[in-house]
Amino acid sequence: MMKLFLPVLLSGLSFGAAAQSGGPDEGPADGQPPRWGIGVAVAINDSEFAGEGTRVIPLPLVSYNGDRFFFRGLSAGWRIVDNDNFELSVLGKFRMDGFSVDDLGRRELARNGIDYRLIEDRDKAFDVGLGMKWSGKAGELEAKLLADATDTSGGHEFSVEYGYPFQVGQGSLTPNAGVTWMSDDMTNYYYGTLDKEVARGVVDYKPGAAAIPHVGLGYFRPLGEKWSIMGSAKYSLLPDEIKDSPFVEPDTDGTASLFVGFVRGF
């Protein structure tokens, strides 16, 4: 399942770094960053859901960075304001959260008191909202406010992340930290039990709103005139509201993910 890998794929590191990094050997002859990026990547994640285990998935990388419009994987946006220090964008993004019951472990669910035959998939969704980014000598601060436009969960989330990029040889390394707040509707849908499942005899669990902090590390380095290598590592600390979910592997305190990709600019 790709639900936990795609947030890494769609992060600012994956395509934003390639679009914003300067240097004489990175872009076209006019010195501007390439508009198009095409490449491949591999993502590794240790899922928090019962029985999913560790996943290793190859992924395509496709991005476009225009004067106003951009897309990065499964997200897209339109820059309303764009200057040297501040960017405000309207965003649209596929949400790959949730699970397929077939991907979960029946034995692991049973240990949590869940009969897999009584539960349903948690579907993907499409979010819309606003994204803001401030950058300067003190680092980069990014905030996003997204709402479920498909009424899959009917919820919304707010996230904020701070990163400080610095040069390491010919590459750029960016330690970062942030937090994502999910509304009760969203958290109840993806980590709680549905009313129709409770009516079938499944335990009634509604976690309510939850905040998920994370720390990470991003890396970007040009390879010659056209190619670049990029990667990220991220660890998210799960709050009690999510750890206590009957869909989550017992004694799971957090989730870790790793992403490495190669991209050619055009």
RODO-2510 file (C-alpha; in nm, 4 decimals, decimal comma):
residues 266
     n   res          X          Y          Z
     1     m     0,0000     0,0000     0,0000
     2     m     0,1278     0,3434    -0,0936
     3     k    -0,0648     0,5511     0,1564
     4     l     0,2314     0,6263     0,3822
     5     f     0,4953     0,6519     0,1123
     6     l     0,3243     0,9181    -0,0974
     7     p     0,3354     1,1896     0,1670
     8     v     0,7124     1,1596     0,1467
     9     l     0,7004     1,1569    -0,2325
    10     l     0,4844     1,4677    -0,2353
    11     s     0,6817     1,6606     0,0252
    12     g     0,8597     1,9836    -0,0485
    13     l     1,1909     1,7992    -0,0509
    14     s     1,1050     1,5672    -0,3327
    15     f     1,0291     1,8284    -0,5953
    16     g     1,0642     2,1656    -0,4277
    17     a     1,4340     2,1219    -0,3664
    18     a     1,4961     2,0355    -0,7277
    19     a     1,3020     2,3386    -0,8452
    20     q     1,4555     2,5903    -0,6060
    21     s     1,8201     2,4893    -0,5787
    22     g     2,0586     2,7178    -0,7566
    23     g     2,3861     2,6385    -0,9213
    24     p     2,5621     2,6609    -1,2536
    25     d     2,5199     2,2968    -1,3425
    26     e     2,1555     2,2340    -1,2521
    27     g     1,9181     2,4000    -1,4933
    28     p     1,8955     2,4856    -1,8600
    29     a     2,1401     2,7171    -2,0293
    30     d     1,9583     3,0303    -1,9066
    31     g     2,0318     2,9410    -1,5452
    32     q     1,6656     2,8909    -1,4502
    33     p     1,5522     2,5748    -1,2689
    34     p     1,4061     2,3094    -1,5020
    35     r     1,0293     2,3225    -1,5477
    36     w     0,9934     1,9464    -1,5859
    37     g     1,1367     1,6687    -1,3727
    38     i     1,1078     1,2979    -1,4508
    39     g     1,2671     1,0153    -1,2565
    40     v     1,2302     0,7097    -1,0364
    41     a     1,2402     0,6476    -0,6635
    42     v     1,2076     0,3816    -0,3976
    43     a     1,0153     0,4268    -0,0723
    44     i     1,0354     0,2168     0,2431
    45     n     0,7933     0,2417     0,5310
    46     d     0,7116     0,0552     0,8493
    47     s     0,3327     0,0790     0,8713
    48     e     0,1507     0,1349     1,1993
    49     f    -0,1519    -0,0695     1,0904
    50     a    -0,1863    -0,4211     1,2273
    51     g    -0,0205    -0,6796     1,0050
    52     e     0,0921    -0,4481     0,7237
    53     g     0,4608    -0,4672     0,8145
    54     t     0,7382    -0,3022     0,6120
    55     r     0,6743    -0,2067     0,2524
    56     v     0,9270    -0,1406    -0,0248
    57     i     0,7745     0,0185    -0,3337
    58     p     0,9283     0,1659    -0,6519
    59     l     0,7674     0,4930    -0,7583
    60     p     0,7707     0,7195    -1,0655
    61     l     0,8593     1,0860    -1,0128
    62     v     0,6989     1,3473    -1,2370
    63     s     0,6856     1,7200    -1,1624
    64     y     0,6192     2,0520    -1,3336
    65     n     0,7154     2,3932    -1,1971
    66     g     0,5672     2,6809    -1,3970
    67     d     0,5449     3,0515    -1,3257
    68     r     0,2206     3,0000    -1,1306
    69     f     0,0976     2,6453    -1,1769
    70     f     0,2862     2,3414    -1,0454
    71     f     0,2272     1,9757    -0,9804
    72     r     0,4335     1,7324    -0,7799
    73     g     0,3323     1,3696    -0,7991
    74     l    -0,0330     1,3616    -0,6911
    75     s    -0,0566     1,7195    -0,5694
    76     a    -0,0970     2,0439    -0,7626
    77     g    -0,1226     2,4121    -0,6883
    78     w    -0,1507     2,7678    -0,8117
    79     r     0,0723     3,0362    -0,6605
    80     i    -0,1313     3,3428    -0,5634
    81     v     0,1691     3,5239    -0,4166
    82     d     0,5278     3,4350    -0,5040
    83     n     0,8287     3,6454    -0,4053
    84     d     1,1753     3,5883    -0,2617
    85     n     1,0572     3,5297     0,0955
    86     f     0,6903     3,4322     0,0857
    87     e     0,4699     3,2026    -0,1176
    88     l     0,0917     3,1554    -0,0919
    89     s    -0,0727     2,8838    -0,2993
    90     v    -0,4086     2,7207    -0,3554
    91     l    -0,3523     2,3459    -0,3251
    92     g    -0,5178     2,0247    -0,4353
    93     k    -0,3834     1,6921    -0,3128
    94     f    -0,4833     1,3284    -0,3173
    95     r    -0,4928     1,1866     0,0348
    96     m    -0,3523     0,8349     0,0398
    97     d    -0,4357     0,7642     0,4045
    98     g    -0,6497     0,4714     0,5062
    99     f    -0,6200     0,1019     0,4360
   100     s    -0,7582    -0,1941     0,2480
   101     v    -0,8823    -0,4677     0,4788
   102     d    -0,7048    -0,7225     0,2594
   103     d    -0,3696    -0,5598     0,3459
   104     l    -0,4182    -0,5982     0,7199
   105     g    -0,3243    -0,9069     0,9196
   106     r    -0,6228    -1,1149     1,0241
   107     r    -0,4393    -1,2643     1,3196
   108     e    -0,3136    -0,9240     1,4331
   109     l    -0,6634    -0,7760     1,4068
   110     a    -0,8044    -1,0665     1,6060
   111     r    -0,5540    -0,9977     1,8849
   112     n    -0,6957    -0,6448     1,8941
   113     g    -1,0487    -0,7857     1,9215
   114     i    -1,1412    -0,7089     1,5596
   115     d    -1,3079    -0,9540     1,3213
   116     y    -1,1799    -0,8543     0,9755
   117     r    -1,5079    -0,9690     0,8189
   118     l    -1,6954    -0,6923     1,0023
   119     i    -1,4850    -0,3933     0,8990
   120     e    -1,4595    -0,1892     0,5796
   121     d    -1,1836    -0,0250     0,3787
   122     r    -1,0853     0,3324     0,4594
   123     d    -1,0916     0,5112     0,1251
   124     k    -0,8544     0,7611    -0,0295
   125     a    -0,9690     1,1222    -0,0681
   126     f    -0,8914     1,4510    -0,2371
   127     d    -0,8092     1,7582    -0,0291
   128     v    -0,8132     2,1258    -0,1192
   129     g    -0,6791     2,4193     0,0756
   130     l    -0,4034     2,6740     0,1164
   131     g    -0,0270     2,6437     0,1523
   132     m     0,2092     2,9108     0,2822
   133     k     0,5868     2,9194     0,2911
   134     w     0,8267     3,1684     0,4435
   135     s     1,2003     3,1460     0,3754
   136     g     1,5023     3,3464     0,4806
   137     k     1,8354     3,3311     0,6616
   138     a     1,6652     3,1736     0,9639
   139     g     1,5378     2,8786     0,7575
   140     e     1,2062     2,7795     0,6053
   141     l     0,8616     2,7648     0,7648
   142     e     0,5778     2,5956     0,5773
   143     a     0,2106     2,5704     0,6774
   144     k    -0,0839     2,3974     0,5082
   145     l    -0,4558     2,3973     0,5774
   146     l    -0,6406     2,1219     0,3895
   147     a    -0,9999     1,9992     0,3905
   148     d    -1,1530     1,6826     0,2472
   149     a    -1,3294     1,7908    -0,0722
   150     t    -1,4739     1,4435    -0,1410
   151     d    -1,6484     1,4103     0,1985
   152     t    -1,4722     1,0778     0,2507
   153     s    -1,3970     1,1639     0,6124
   154     g    -1,5477     1,5124     0,6110
   155     g    -1,2487     1,6325     0,8092
   156     h    -0,9591     1,8728     0,7784
   157     e    -0,6009     1,9068     0,8911
   158     f    -0,3464     2,1761     0,9655
   159     s     0,0270     2,1149     0,9410
   160     v     0,3332     2,3255     1,0064
   161     e     0,6990     2,2376     0,9461
   162     y     1,0273     2,4178     1,0032
   163     g     1,3477     2,3293     0,8217
   164     y     1,6965     2,4745     0,8083
   165     p     1,8908     2,3902     0,4899
   166     f     2,2679     2,4074     0,4809
   167     q     2,5337     2,3061     0,2342
   168     v     2,7207     1,9767     0,2708
   169     g     2,9747     1,9529    -0,0076
   170     q     2,7844     1,9956    -0,3343
   171     g     2,4545     1,8978    -0,1734
   172     s     2,1943     2,0549     0,0535
   173     l     2,0927     1,8921     0,3841
   174     t     1,7725     2,0032     0,5590
   175     p     1,6849     1,8876     0,9113
   176     n     1,3186     1,9560     0,9809
   177     a     1,0524     1,9181     1,2458
   178     g     0,6806     1,9756     1,2469
   179     v     0,3360     1,8694     1,3570
   180     t     0,0112     1,7753     1,1815
   181     w    -0,3219     1,8303     1,3543
   182     m    -0,6123     1,6183     1,2289
   183     s    -0,9732     1,7057     1,3096
   184     d    -1,1955     1,4579     1,4923
   185     d    -1,3888     1,3674     1,1747
   186     m    -1,0688     1,2778     0,9927
   187     t    -0,9079     1,0876     1,2801
   188     n    -1,2305     0,9028     1,3622
   189     y    -1,2609     0,7864     1,0012
   190     y    -0,9060     0,6636     0,9502
   191     y    -0,8322     0,5306     1,3017
   192     g    -1,1727     0,4827     1,4620
   193     t    -1,4588     0,2437     1,3954
   194     l    -1,7572     0,3409     1,1825
   195     d    -2,1107     0,3426     1,3218
   196     k    -2,2157     0,0676     1,0814
   197     e    -1,9202    -0,1440     1,1982
   198     v    -2,0203    -0,0887     1,5612
   199     a    -2,3737    -0,2022     1,4703
   200     r    -2,2198    -0,5309     1,3475
   201     g    -2,0494    -0,5874     1,6821
   202     v    -1,7139    -0,4115     1,6375
   203     v    -1,5827    -0,2180     1,9374
   204     d    -1,6892     0,1485     1,9410
   205     y    -1,3722     0,3575     1,9191
   206     k    -1,3662     0,7291     1,8361
   207     p    -1,0215     0,8801     1,8998
   208     g    -1,1153     1,2436     1,8384
   209     a    -0,8780     1,5110     1,7115
   210     a    -0,5077     1,4315     1,7292
   211     a    -0,1714     1,6005     1,6763
   212     i     0,1128     1,3996     1,5174
   213     p     0,4640     1,5472     1,5607
   214     h     0,7504     1,4442     1,3339
   215     v     1,1205     1,4975     1,2738
   216     g     1,2987     1,4421     0,9471
   217     l     1,5997     1,4976     0,7282
   218     g     1,6064     1,5906     0,3596
   219     y     1,8917     1,5825     0,1095
   220     f     1,9351     1,7141    -0,2442
   221     r     2,2415     1,7053    -0,4716
   222     p     2,2848     1,7789    -0,8418
   223     l     2,4599     1,5144    -1,0508
   224     g     2,6023     1,6882    -1,3546
   225     e     2,3946     1,9244    -1,5671
   226     k     2,0592     1,7435    -1,5733
   227     w     2,0374     1,4768    -1,3048
   228     s     1,9804     1,5104    -0,9301
   229     i     1,9599     1,2746    -0,6352
   230     m     1,7246     1,3440    -0,3475
   231     g     1,6150     1,1653    -0,0361
   232     s     1,4361     1,2010     0,2931
   233     a     1,3927     1,0217     0,6222
   234     k     1,1019     1,0884     0,8548
   235     y     0,9852     0,9644     1,1941
   236     s     0,6338     1,0426     1,3200
   237     l     0,5466     0,9987     1,6863
   238     l     0,1956     0,8595     1,7262
   239     p    -0,0229     1,0121     1,9992
   240     d    -0,2261     0,7936     2,2359
   241     e    -0,5438     0,8603     2,0347
   242     i    -0,3919     0,6739     1,7391
   243     k    -0,1836     0,4176     1,9296
   244     d    -0,4985     0,2981     2,1078
   245     s    -0,6819     0,2339     1,7796
   246     p    -0,7877    -0,1303     1,7307
   247     f    -0,6465    -0,1045     1,3770
   248     v    -0,2942    -0,0199     1,4954
   249     e    -0,0216    -0,2716     1,5766
   250     p     0,0133    -0,3013     1,9576
   251     d     0,3134    -0,1278     2,1186
   252     t     0,3653     0,0931     1,8117
   253     d     0,4992     0,4306     1,9228
   254     g     0,5703     0,5765     1,5792
   255     t     0,6293     0,5208     1,2106
   256     a     0,9477     0,5645     1,0091
   257     s     0,9851     0,6145     0,6354
   258     l     1,2729     0,6478     0,3908
   259     f     1,2695     0,7832     0,0367
   260     v     1,5454     0,7977    -0,2288
   261     g     1,4976     0,9219    -0,5857
   262     f     1,6795     1,0219    -0,9038
   263     v     1,5362     1,2957    -1,1262
   264     r     1,6292     1,4403    -1,4643
   265     g     1,5383     1,8010    -1,5334
   266     f     1,4125     1,9281    -1,8703
***
